Amino acid sequence: LRDSKGTMYEGGLREPTCAVWPGHIKPGTSTDRVALTMDIMPTLLQAAGAEPPRGIEARSFLPTLLGQAQKPEDRYLFFTRREGGNFFHGGTIEAVLHGDWKLLRSKPGGPLELYNLKDDPQEKTDLAAGSNRPPQYDELAQKLAEYVKATEAVEWRRPSQRKGG
């Protein structure tokens, strides 16, 4: 896959996960199900017989772990990274994934890139670059802009690094 950990390309986002639970998870099984790190909490709560808090966006993937059928979910998956330093300067890199489509920004303030991961899993052909952008570009750009706006107020620096802190 393109690039590496810490980037918004598949090499940075598509990280394998391993789960072992003797007597529950069949050894040697695998899945292509896409989940986010935040999905681990409701999965573990469901496995323990507890209910996850209401209103969270995370989803349990326990049925998948147990080898049961679990329909793919039609949801937008958002990824963002913001840091200080010479590359980020407090800016963000971000991506949104929906179905086979992914829109990303690989450099703070850089252009948006669009990929169809089913047709181009190596992310070699940026479909946002041409004049014939697919309609998914506008849809995903709007969703990503809404997400970035909703989350930009989240403080990301340690208290000692904040102005006046």
Kinemage of the C-alpha trace (Angstrom):
@kinemage 1
@onewidth
@group {chain A} dominant
@subgroup {mainchain}
@vectorlist {calphas} color= white
{ca leu a 1} P 0.000 0.000 0.000
{ca arg a 2} L 1.069 3.581 -0.548
{ca asp a 3} L 3.206 5.338 2.052
{ca ser a 4} L 3.532 4.501 5.747
{ca lys a 5} L 2.238 4.998 9.289
{ca gly a 6} L 1.288 8.558 10.147
{ca thr a 7} L 0.034 9.421 6.663
{ca met a 8} L -3.485 9.534 5.252
{ca tyr a 9} L -2.665 7.040 2.492
{ca glu a 10} L -3.643 3.382 2.901
{ca gly a 11} L -0.159 2.434 4.135
{ca gly a 12} L -0.735 4.732 7.095
{ca leu a 13} L -4.391 4.034 7.792
{ca arg a 14} L -4.944 0.376 6.945
{ca glu a 15} L -3.267 -1.274 9.902
{ca pro a 16} L -3.817 -4.951 10.676
{ca thr a 17} L -5.300 -5.943 14.003
{ca cys a 18} L -5.022 -9.226 15.845
{ca ala a 19} L -7.500 -10.550 18.396
{ca val a 20} L -7.206 -13.713 20.466
{ca trp a 21} L -10.045 -15.001 22.651
{ca pro a 22} L -9.825 -18.759 23.211
{ca gly a 23} L -13.170 -20.483 22.883
{ca his a 24} L -14.740 -17.499 21.119
{ca ile a 25} L -12.578 -16.385 18.193
{ca lys a 26} L -11.691 -19.225 15.832
{ca pro a 27} L -7.896 -19.378 15.358
{ca gly a 28} L -6.620 -18.579 11.881
{ca thr a 29} L -9.668 -16.623 10.753
{ca ser a 30} L -9.477 -13.248 9.056
{ca thr a 31} L -11.748 -10.521 7.753
{ca asp a 32} L -11.584 -7.518 5.460
{ca arg a 33} L -13.966 -5.558 7.704
{ca val a 34} L -12.892 -1.948 8.172
{ca ala a 35} L -13.078 -0.622 11.708
{ca leu a 36} L -11.687 2.355 13.574
{ca thr a 37} L -9.713 2.309 16.813
{ca met a 38} L -12.717 3.852 18.553
{ca asp a 39} L -14.764 0.768 17.576
{ca ile a 40} L -12.748 -1.311 20.037
{ca met a 41} L -14.524 0.177 23.086
{ca pro a 42} L -18.103 -0.840 22.165
{ca thr a 43} L -16.775 -4.203 20.976
{ca leu a 44} L -15.178 -4.932 24.343
{ca leu a 45} L -18.209 -3.637 26.229
{ca gln a 46} L -20.526 -5.867 24.192
{ca ala a 47} L -18.221 -8.852 24.820
{ca ala a 48} L -18.451 -8.120 28.558
{ca gly a 49} L -22.250 -7.892 28.384
{ca ala a 50} L -22.327 -4.126 28.933
{ca glu a 51} L -23.938 -1.441 26.805
{ca pro a 52} L -21.825 1.292 25.215
{ca pro a 53} L -22.725 4.891 26.053
{ca arg a 54} L -25.496 6.376 23.930
{ca gly a 55} L -24.647 8.853 21.228
{ca ile a 56} L -21.158 7.640 20.385
{ca glu a 57} L -20.201 7.113 16.760
{ca ala a 58} L -18.174 3.963 17.438
{ca arg a 59} L -19.645 0.592 16.399
{ca ser a 60} L -19.078 -2.888 17.802
{ca phe a 61} L -17.508 -5.468 15.517
{ca leu a 62} L -18.007 -8.348 17.983
{ca pro a 63} L -20.147 -10.396 15.557
{ca thr a 64} L -17.267 -10.317 13.065
{ca leu a 65} L -14.809 -11.497 15.718
{ca leu a 66} L -17.145 -14.361 16.612
{ca gly a 67} L -17.380 -15.456 12.977
{ca gln a 68} L -20.982 -14.270 12.585
{ca ala a 69} L -22.306 -12.388 9.592
{ca gln a 70} L -22.140 -8.621 10.048
{ca lys a 71} L -23.329 -6.303 7.316
{ca pro a 72} L -20.972 -3.558 6.204
{ca glu a 73} L -22.073 -0.234 7.608
{ca asp a 74} L -22.798 2.767 5.452
{ca arg a 75} L -20.872 5.376 7.414
{ca tyr a 76} L -18.245 7.980 6.794
{ca leu a 77} L -14.915 7.192 8.439
{ca phe a 78} L -12.823 10.226 9.338
{ca phe a 79} L -9.106 10.403 10.053
{ca thr a 80} L -7.114 13.436 11.133
{ca arg a 81} L -3.675 14.246 12.456
{ca arg a 82} L -2.480 17.586 13.803
{ca glu a 83} L 0.834 18.403 15.396
{ca gly a 84} L 3.324 21.201 15.808
{ca gly a 85} L 6.774 20.910 14.325
{ca asn a 86} L 8.205 21.865 10.967
{ca phe a 87} L 5.822 19.791 8.814
{ca phe a 88} L 2.460 20.467 10.482
{ca his a 89} L 2.901 23.895 12.135
{ca gly a 90} L -0.374 23.143 13.934
{ca gly a 91} L -2.127 22.309 10.660
{ca thr a 92} L -3.882 19.058 9.884
{ca ile a 93} L -3.813 16.239 7.420
{ca glu a 94} L -7.118 14.468 7.076
{ca ala a 95} L -9.115 11.876 5.169
{ca val a 96} L -12.657 10.625 4.809
{ca leu a 97} L -13.494 7.131 3.623
{ca his a 98} L -16.954 6.116 2.392
{ca gly a 99} L -17.440 2.802 0.652
{ca asp a 100} L -14.796 2.438 -2.040
{ca trp a 101} L -14.007 6.172 -2.088
{ca lys a 102} L -11.428 8.117 -0.114
{ca leu a 103} L -10.706 11.846 -0.122
{ca leu a 104} L -7.573 13.017 1.635
{ca arg a 105} L -5.240 15.915 2.254
{ca ser a 106} L -1.662 14.663 2.597
{ca lys a 107} L -0.032 17.989 3.583
{ca pro a 108} L -1.406 20.737 5.825
{ca gly a 109} L -3.091 23.247 3.520
{ca gly a 110} L -2.412 21.022 0.519
{ca pro a 111} L -4.874 19.991 -2.189
{ca leu a 112} L -7.509 17.315 -1.759
{ca glu a 113} L -6.903 13.983 -3.472
{ca leu a 114} L -9.602 11.478 -4.450
{ca tyr a 115} L -9.136 7.741 -4.914
{ca asn a 116} L -11.405 4.809 -5.691
{ca leu a 117} L -9.817 2.147 -3.491
{ca lys a 118} L -11.627 -0.715 -5.211
{ca asp a 119} L -10.157 0.210 -8.604
{ca asp a 120} L -6.915 1.749 -7.323
{ca pro a 121} L -5.868 0.277 -3.935
{ca gln a 122} L -2.335 1.627 -4.431
{ca glu a 123} L -3.706 5.212 -4.701
{ca lys a 124} L -1.792 5.943 -7.898
{ca thr a 125} L -4.466 7.895 -9.810
{ca asp a 126} L -5.732 11.061 -8.135
{ca leu a 127} L -9.243 11.517 -9.537
{ca ala a 128} L -9.497 15.027 -8.062
{ca ala a 129} L -6.703 16.302 -10.296
{ca gly a 130} L -8.603 16.230 -13.582
{ca ser a 131} L -11.393 18.426 -14.864
{ca asn a 132} L -13.807 15.461 -14.823
{ca arg a 133} L -14.046 14.927 -11.082
{ca pro a 134} L -16.481 12.182 -10.037
{ca pro a 135} L -19.512 13.362 -8.000
{ca gln a 136} L -17.998 11.663 -4.938
{ca tyr a 137} L -15.464 14.504 -4.768
{ca asp a 138} L -18.067 17.138 -3.857
{ca glu a 139} L -19.892 14.830 -1.443
{ca leu a 140} L -16.744 13.803 0.414
{ca ala a 141} L -15.262 17.319 0.366
{ca gln a 142} L -18.406 18.637 2.036
{ca lys a 143} L -18.414 15.861 4.673
{ca leu a 144} L -14.727 16.396 5.380
{ca ala a 145} L -15.133 20.181 5.692
{ca glu a 146} L -18.016 19.677 8.148
{ca tyr a 147} L -15.948 17.244 10.186
{ca val a 148} L -12.875 19.498 10.291
{ca lys a 149} L -14.993 22.483 11.327
{ca ala a 150} L -16.719 20.484 14.075
{ca thr a 151} L -13.435 19.208 15.472
{ca glu a 152} L -11.106 22.186 15.025
{ca ala a 153} L -11.949 23.542 18.464
{ca val a 154} L -10.550 20.420 20.149
{ca glu a 155} L -7.359 21.421 21.928
{ca trp a 156} L -4.427 19.320 20.774
{ca arg a 157} L -1.489 20.740 22.719
{ca arg a 158} L -0.446 19.945 26.271
{ca pro a 159} L -1.455 22.659 28.764
{ca ser a 160} L 2.206 23.677 29.092
{ca gln a 161} L 2.362 24.334 25.318
{ca arg a 162} L -0.760 26.487 25.103
{ca lys a 163} L -0.636 30.260 24.987
{ca gly a 164} L -0.736 31.537 28.537
{ca gly a 165} L -0.292 27.923 29.833
